[in-house]
Amino acid sequence: MTALAKLNFKSVKRSTARDPIMARRDKLVAGLEEQQLVHAAAMNGEDHQVEKTKWMNNEVGERVSVKTHRRVRPWFFEQDHGWYVQCRYGARVIAADGTNNAVFVKSLKDVGDVLAVFLAAASAGELDTAIARAVERKLRTKPGAAKATSNG
């Protein structure tokens, strides 16, 4: 009896597909958790920076890995004697309630509470439809193309 005869062989195709709704939700949750760190740094009067690795050529011409810092942009800003907090998915602002794109609070301390509510809603799946609306691509027509098809 050979060593391989003792094993139980089967043919299987590994599934690497991931539910896109869960992937979007996880991306938003990660962004909100990072924004909580940005808020904590803003409360201390600092900028939140993330360490990033990038490849560069050194003076000899060799490619080397260099660690740099990247500033994270906050999703909240001061305006109208208060603070506006926006929920973002990538570069797009999400209309969390379906129509409005920001939450207004009076002080910087309250921004943390809004971020916590956004995080809880994202984790529970309440923002899945808002994310889907923000992600869908809108067809763009060239300036002359729309006019040419309507005249035909």
Backbone torsions as a table, in degrees:
resi	resn	phi	psi	omega
1	MET	NA	131.4	-177.7
2	THR	-86.6	168.5	-179.1
3	ALA	-69.1	-34.4	-179.4
4	LEU	-73.3	-23.5	-178.9
5	ALA	-67.8	-20.1	-180.0
6	LYS	-79.4	-15.6	-176.2
7	LEU	-89.0	152.4	179.3
8	ASN	-101.3	100.0	-177.8
9	PHE	-89.1	142.3	175.7
10	LYS	-145.0	153.5	174.0
11	SER	-95.9	130.3	-178.4
12	VAL	-144.1	145.7	173.4
13	LYS	-110.0	121.7	-175.8
14	ARG	-75.0	131.2	179.2
15	SER	-90.1	118.1	178.6
16	THR	-107.2	-0.6	-178.8
17	ALA	-70.1	139.4	179.5
18	ARG	-121.3	146.0	179.6
19	ASP	-61.5	120.9	-176.6
20	PRO	-65.0	-28.9	178.8
21	ILE	-66.8	-42.9	178.9
22	MET	-67.8	-36.7	179.1
23	ALA	-64.8	-42.6	178.1
24	ARG	-64.5	-42.2	-179.9
25	ARG	-62.1	-43.8	-179.8
26	ASP	-64.8	-36.6	178.1
27	LYS	-65.2	-41.7	178.9
28	LEU	-67.4	-40.9	178.9
29	VAL	-63.0	-41.5	178.2
30	ALA	-63.4	-40.2	177.9
31	GLY	-65.2	-40.0	179.2
32	LEU	-68.4	-37.4	177.0
33	GLU	-65.2	-37.5	176.7
34	GLU	-67.4	-36.0	178.2
35	GLN	-67.1	-29.9	174.5
36	GLN	-65.0	-35.4	175.4
37	LEU	-69.3	-37.1	176.8
38	VAL	-63.5	-41.3	179.2
39	HIS	-64.5	-43.3	179.0
40	ALA	-61.6	-38.9	177.8
41	ALA	-68.6	-37.8	179.4
42	ALA	-66.5	-33.8	177.2
43	MET	-64.5	-30.0	178.0
44	ASN	-90.1	0.7	180.0
45	GLY	78.0	25.4	-177.8
46	GLU	-118.2	168.7	171.2
47	ASP	-99.1	137.3	176.1
48	HIS	-84.9	125.8	179.9
49	GLN	-124.3	144.7	179.8
50	VAL	-112.1	137.3	178.1
51	GLU	-78.7	132.5	-175.4
52	LYS	-129.5	141.7	177.6
53	THR	-102.8	130.1	175.9
54	LYS	-137.3	156.3	-177.7
55	TRP	-97.0	132.9	179.2
56	MET	-138.4	162.7	174.5
57	ASN	-92.9	133.2	178.1
58	ASN	-87.4	-173.5	-175.2
59	GLU	-66.6	-20.4	178.8
60	VAL	-85.7	-18.3	-178.7
61	GLY	103.0	3.8	178.4
62	GLU	-83.5	145.7	176.2
63	ARG	-83.8	124.5	-178.6
64	VAL	-129.2	153.5	177.7
65	SER	-86.4	127.5	-178.0
66	VAL	-124.1	134.6	177.9
67	LYS	-92.4	127.2	178.2
68	THR	-126.4	170.1	178.3
69	HIS	-112.1	139.9	179.2
70	ARG	-121.7	129.7	178.6
71	ARG	-78.6	135.2	178.7
72	VAL	-95.0	127.2	-179.3
73	ARG	-77.6	134.5	179.1
74	PRO	-74.8	151.9	176.2
75	TRP	-92.6	12.3	-179.9
76	PHE	-131.8	149.9	-178.9
77	PHE	-150.7	157.2	-177.3
78	GLU	-94.6	129.2	178.7
79	GLN	-166.0	150.1	177.1
80	ASP	57.0	41.5	178.1
81	HIS	59.9	35.0	177.8
82	GLY	-167.8	-165.9	-177.6
83	TRP	-124.4	136.2	174.0
84	TYR	-104.3	135.6	178.5
85	VAL	-118.7	126.7	178.0
86	GLN	-115.3	147.5	174.7
87	CYS	-101.1	126.1	-175.4
88	ARG	-120.2	147.9	170.6
89	TYR	-122.0	100.6	-172.2
90	GLY	70.1	-125.3	179.4
91	ALA	-94.1	-4.6	-175.2
92	ARG	-96.3	140.1	177.6
93	VAL	-86.8	133.1	-179.2
94	ILE	-93.1	133.5	171.2
95	ALA	-84.6	91.5	-171.0
96	ALA	-62.6	-36.7	179.7
97	ASP	-95.1	3.8	178.3
98	GLY	102.7	-27.6	-178.1
99	THR	-126.3	-43.2	-175.5
100	ASN	-94.8	148.8	-175.6
101	ASN	-108.6	5.8	-179.0
102	ALA	-151.2	159.5	175.0
103	VAL	-116.6	132.9	-179.1
104	PHE	-100.4	130.8	174.5
105	VAL	-131.7	159.3	-175.2
106	LYS	-79.8	-33.8	-174.6
107	SER	-133.2	165.0	179.4
108	LEU	-66.0	-28.8	177.6
109	LYS	-62.6	-36.1	-178.1
110	ASP	-72.9	-16.5	178.6
111	VAL	-62.0	-38.4	178.9
112	GLY	-61.3	-37.7	178.1
113	ASP	-66.4	-40.1	179.1
114	VAL	-66.0	-40.9	177.7
115	LEU	-63.4	-37.1	177.7
116	ALA	-65.7	-39.1	177.9
117	VAL	-66.5	-42.9	176.7
118	PHE	-60.7	-40.4	-179.8
119	LEU	-65.3	-43.1	178.3
120	ALA	-64.6	-40.4	179.6
121	ALA	-67.3	-39.9	179.4
122	ALA	-67.3	-40.7	179.4
123	SER	-65.6	-33.9	-179.6
124	ALA	-81.8	-9.5	179.1
125	GLY	89.3	12.0	-178.2
126	GLU	-73.2	-19.6	-178.0
127	LEU	-101.2	9.5	-177.1
128	ASP	-62.0	-41.1	179.9
129	THR	-70.3	-35.7	178.0
130	ALA	-66.7	-38.3	177.2
131	ILE	-65.5	-43.4	-179.7
132	ALA	-61.3	-39.3	177.3
133	ARG	-66.0	-38.9	-178.6
134	ALA	-71.6	-30.3	-175.7
135	VAL	-82.4	-29.0	-175.1
136	GLU	-61.3	138.2	-176.9
137	ARG	-87.1	139.2	177.6
138	LYS	-100.1	134.7	-179.8
139	LEU	-69.3	134.6	178.3
140	ARG	-110.8	135.0	174.9
141	THR	-110.3	148.0	178.2
142	LYS	-68.5	152.5	-175.5
143	PRO	-54.2	-40.1	-179.6
144	GLY	-85.6	-18.4	-174.3
145	ALA	-69.5	-40.7	-177.9
146	ALA	-66.0	-36.6	-179.7
147	LYS	-70.0	-37.7	-177.4
148	ALA	-69.0	-37.1	-178.7
149	THR	-74.8	-28.8	-179.0
150	SER	-77.5	-24.4	179.5
151	ASN	-82.1	-20.7	-174.1
152	GLY	-72.0	NA	NA
